Amino acid sequence: MKDFIKAMDNLPWILKVILCIPALEIVWGVYRVCKSLVKKNTLALIIAILLIVPGAAFMWVIDIICVILTGKIWWIC
């Protein structure tokens, strides 16, 4: 999982933006789950699981803004 997180963090900026498209937002949902598991943050894990399907409806907007401004997606851990 750490390799997946590192690989996602090292993606080029444009690929991160492409992955923020609503149909591809599931990739960032899996990233959030993996990152929460590695950090052993139970609250973040529960929120990440809830954001995978229903949260993708609005998280793609937040993610695309964060990637454009900071180069990283928004997450609490």
C-alpha positions as CSV (number, residue, x, y, z in Angstrom):
1,M,0.0,0.0,0.0
2,K,2.9,2.4,0.7
3,D,4.1,1.9,-2.8
4,F,0.6,2.7,-4.2
5,I,0.5,5.9,-2.1
6,K,4.0,6.9,-3.2
7,A,3.2,6.2,-6.8
8,M,0.0,8.3,-6.6
9,D,1.9,11.2,-4.9
10,N,4.5,11.1,-7.6
11,L,2.1,11.3,-10.6
12,P,2.5,14.2,-13.0
13,W,0.2,17.2,-12.3
14,I,-1.8,16.7,-15.4
15,L,-2.5,13.0,-14.7
16,K,-3.7,14.0,-11.2
17,V,-6.1,16.5,-12.7
18,I,-7.4,13.8,-15.2
19,L,-8.0,11.4,-12.3
20,C,-10.2,14.0,-10.7
21,I,-12.8,13.6,-13.5
22,P,-16.0,12.3,-11.9
23,A,-15.8,8.8,-13.6
24,L,-12.2,8.4,-12.5
25,E,-12.6,9.8,-9.0
26,I,-12.8,6.2,-7.6
27,V,-9.0,6.1,-7.9
28,W,-8.7,8.9,-5.3
29,G,-11.2,7.1,-3.1
30,V,-9.0,4.0,-3.0
31,Y,-6.0,6.3,-2.4
32,R,-7.8,7.8,0.6
33,V,-8.6,4.4,2.0
34,C,-5.1,3.2,1.6
35,K,-3.6,6.3,3.1
36,S,-5.9,6.0,6.1
37,L,-5.0,2.4,6.6
38,V,-1.3,3.1,6.5
39,K,-1.7,6.0,9.0
40,K,-4.0,3.8,11.2
41,N,-6.6,6.6,11.4
42,T,-10.0,4.9,12.0
43,L,-12.1,8.1,11.6
44,A,-10.3,8.9,8.3
45,L,-10.9,5.3,7.2
46,I,-14.6,5.5,7.8
47,I,-14.9,8.8,6.1
48,A,-12.8,7.5,3.1
49,I,-15.1,4.5,2.7
50,L,-18.2,6.7,2.8
51,L,-16.6,9.1,0.2
52,I,-15.9,6.4,-2.4
53,V,-19.3,6.2,-4.0
54,P,-21.7,8.9,-2.7
55,G,-18.9,11.3,-2.0
56,A,-17.6,11.1,-5.5
57,A,-20.5,13.3,-6.6
58,F,-18.9,16.4,-4.9
59,M,-15.3,15.4,-4.0
60,W,-14.2,15.6,-7.6
61,V,-14.7,19.4,-7.5
62,I,-12.8,19.7,-4.2
63,D,-10.0,17.4,-5.5
64,I,-9.6,19.2,-8.8
65,I,-9.4,22.6,-7.1
66,C,-6.8,21.3,-4.6
67,V,-4.7,19.6,-7.3
68,I,-4.7,22.8,-9.4
69,L,-3.7,25.0,-6.4
70,T,-1.4,22.7,-4.4
71,G,-0.6,19.6,-6.5
72,K,-2.2,17.3,-4.0
73,I,-5.7,16.0,-3.3
74,W,-7.4,17.1,-0.1
75,W,-7.3,14.5,2.8
76,I,-7.3,14.7,6.5
77,C,-4.3,12.5,7.2
